[in-house]
Amino acid sequence: MTDPDLPSVSPADVAPDATVLDVREPDEWAGGHIAGAVHIPLGELPDRLAEVPAGPLVVTCRAGGRSARATQFLRGHGVDATNLDGGMQAWDAAGRAYVRDDGGVPEVR
């Protein structure tokens, strides 16, 4: 269960110009991701903290659990981060656009 005090945003409320951090694994990212998102898998986040864009950030994963942990971690390091409620599954269900680097039809993995 995620922390009710953790800032979160629904897919419908993510601004088109939002900076998105995707913390899924490489195979999940390859299936489809939000255009322009930065990809740093959750397990690599502590070692790659210097690569995290300045906030505010919207953090996503597949269903919202890993991104909630990443959001807590980032906020603990002074980054203005918000969890994407429901992750990429909710993004897809809301009909929001996402892409694949190989030009194929994106899917949530």
N, C-alpha and C positions, 0 to 999 in steps of 0.2 A: 504494500500500500504506500502510495506517495504521501509526502508531507503536505497537509492541507495549507500550510503557510508558504509553500514553494510557489513562486510566480509561474503561472502557466497561461497559455493562449490557445484558443481553438484555431484550427486551420483557416476558418473563414475570416478570422481577425488578424491574420499575418499580412502585413503590408507587402505590396509587390516588391518594394525595394529593401526589404528586411535582410539583414545579414544572418545567414543560416549556417550552423555548425552541425554536421551529420556525424554521429559517433558510432555508426554501424560498422560491421566488418567489411572488408573489401568485396567479398562476393555479394553482399547485400547492396552495397553502393553500385556495383556493376549492373545490377538488375534495374536500377532506376533511382534517381535522386533529384532534388530540387535544383533547377538551373542556377548556377552561380554559387552553390553551397560550397563550404570548405569541408573537406573530409579528414577527420582525425579519429580513428577508432578509439573507443573508450579506454581500452587497455594501454594505449599509447599516450593518452592525454597528459598524465603527469610529466612525462619526459618531453612532450612537445608543447607545453604551455606557452612558450615564447612564440609559437606559430598561430596561436588563437587570435583572431582579429579583435580589435577593440570593440567593446559593447556599444550599444545594446545588441545582444545576440538572441536568436531563437535556436534552441538546441533540439535536435530530433534523432530518433532511432526508429526501430520498427513499430513498437507499440507504446512507447513512452516511459518504460522502466529504466533503461540504461540512460536515456537522456535526462531523466529526473536526477539520477546519481551524478551525471556530468554537470548538470545545472547547479546542484548543491556544491560540488567540488569547485566549480568556477566562481560561484558567489563567495565561497570561502577564501578565494584568492583575489577578491576585489573586482571581478568581472561582472558587468551588468548582463546577466543571462536569464532567459525565460524558457521554460520547458514547453515544447509543442505537445499539447494534450492529445494523447492517442497516437502520436508519432506518424510515421508514413502510412500506416493503415488508415488512420483517420483522414490524412491528407488526400489519399486516393479516394476514399469513400465520399469526401466532400467535392470531388471532381476537380481538385486543384491540379494544375499541370506539373509534370516532372519529366525528366529526360533520361536517356541512356547515352553514354559516350560513343557507343558503336552505331548509333542511329536507329537501333531496333525499338520495338514497342516496349515501353517501360512497364515494369511490374514490381510489386513490393515483395521482397524476399525476406 
